[in-house]
Amino acid sequence: MSAAVAGVGGSGALRVSQHTEASAGSGTYALVITAAGAVDLDTEALLRNALLDAVAVHRTVCVDLGGITFFGAVGANALVAARNAATLAGRTLLVRGVPGVVRRTLELTELDRVFAIEA
């Protein structure tokens, strides 16, 4: 699966794709959602929906944010919605590849204390 949406008014575009990855040494697999581009009001629904769909079906979901160039409060809200859905379903949501622009938002909102962030 791969999808993209362009933001309105030059806000940029967001690309979201997914693949399955084996967890090191455990014999289990995680669905990895990879996002690249800007997460803003125009594009956050793509990320939110991909994450919500994934945690509804997969035991472990990892969101790789290494390609994110803009990440505001709506991006943080998308992560929180996915984490809440995962928790209710008894699933795990991991976050990895967090660039500075995402880290700053997570730190300002203190969500860096909520999410398990992998290197």
C-alpha positions in Angstrom: 0.0 0.0 0.0 1.2 3.4 -0.9 -0.7 6.7 -0.9 0.0 10.4 -1.2 -1.9 13.6 -0.7 -0.8 17.2 -1.5 -1.4 20.0 0.9 -3.4 23.0 -0.1 -1.6 26.4 -0.4 1.9 25.0 -0.9 2.0 23.2 2.4 3.7 20.2 0.8 2.7 16.7 0.3 2.6 13.6 2.5 3.4 10.1 1.3 2.5 7.0 3.3 3.5 3.5 2.6 3.6 0.2 4.4 5.5 -3.0 4.6 6.0 -6.0 6.9 9.2 -6.3 8.9 10.5 -9.2 11.0 11.2 -8.3 14.6 14.8 -9.0 15.6 15.1 -12.5 17.1 11.5 -12.8 18.1 10.0 -14.6 15.0 7.2 -12.0 15.0 6.4 -9.5 12.4 5.3 -5.8 12.6 3.6 -3.7 10.0 5.7 -0.6 9.3 4.0 2.6 8.2 6.5 5.0 6.6 5.6 8.6 6.3 7.5 11.3 4.4 6.7 14.9 3.8 4.5 17.4 5.7 1.9 16.4 8.3 -0.4 19.4 8.5 -4.2 20.1 8.5 -4.4 19.2 4.8 -2.5 15.9 5.0 -2.9 14.5 8.6 -6.0 12.4 7.7 -3.8 10.3 5.4 -1.5 9.4 8.3 -4.2 9.1 10.9 -6.3 6.7 8.7 -3.3 4.6 7.8 -2.4 4.2 11.4 -6.0 3.5 12.6 -6.5 0.9 9.9 -3.2 -0.7 10.8 -3.7 -1.0 14.5 -7.2 -2.4 13.9 -5.7 -5.4 12.2 -2.0 -5.9 13.2 -0.7 -6.8 16.6 2.3 -4.6 16.3 2.5 -1.4 14.2 5.6 0.8 13.9 5.4 4.2 12.4 8.6 5.4 10.8 8.7 9.2 10.7 12.2 9.7 9.4 11.1 11.4 6.2 8.8 14.0 7.9 9.7 17.6 7.0 6.8 19.4 9.0 5.0 18.0 12.0 2.6 20.2 13.9 0.0 19.6 16.6 -2.3 17.7 14.2 0.4 15.2 13.6 0.7 14.7 17.3 -3.1 14.2 17.5 -2.9 11.6 14.8 -0.3 9.6 16.8 -2.4 9.9 20.0 -5.5 8.7 18.2 -3.6 5.7 16.8 -2.0 5.0 20.2 -5.4 5.1 21.9 -6.9 2.8 19.4 -4.0 0.4 19.7 -4.3 0.4 23.5 -8.0 -0.3 23.4 -7.4 -3.2 21.0 -4.5 -4.7 23.0 -2.1 -3.8 20.3 1.3 -2.0 20.2 2.2 1.2 18.4 5.9 2.0 18.1 7.5 5.2 16.8 10.9 5.3 15.1 13.1 7.5 12.9 12.0 10.7 14.7 13.7 13.7 13.1 14.2 17.0 15.0 11.0 18.6 13.6 8.9 15.7 15.1 11.0 15.4 18.3 10.4 19.1 19.1 6.6 18.7 18.8 6.6 15.6 20.9 8.8 17.2 23.5 6.6 20.4 23.7 3.5 18.3 24.1 5.3 15.9 26.5 4.3 13.1 24.2 8.0 12.0 24.1 7.2 10.5 27.6 4.1 8.6 26.3 5.5 7.0 23.1 8.2 4.3 23.0 10.5 6.0 20.5 13.0 3.8 18.8 16.2 5.1 17.2 
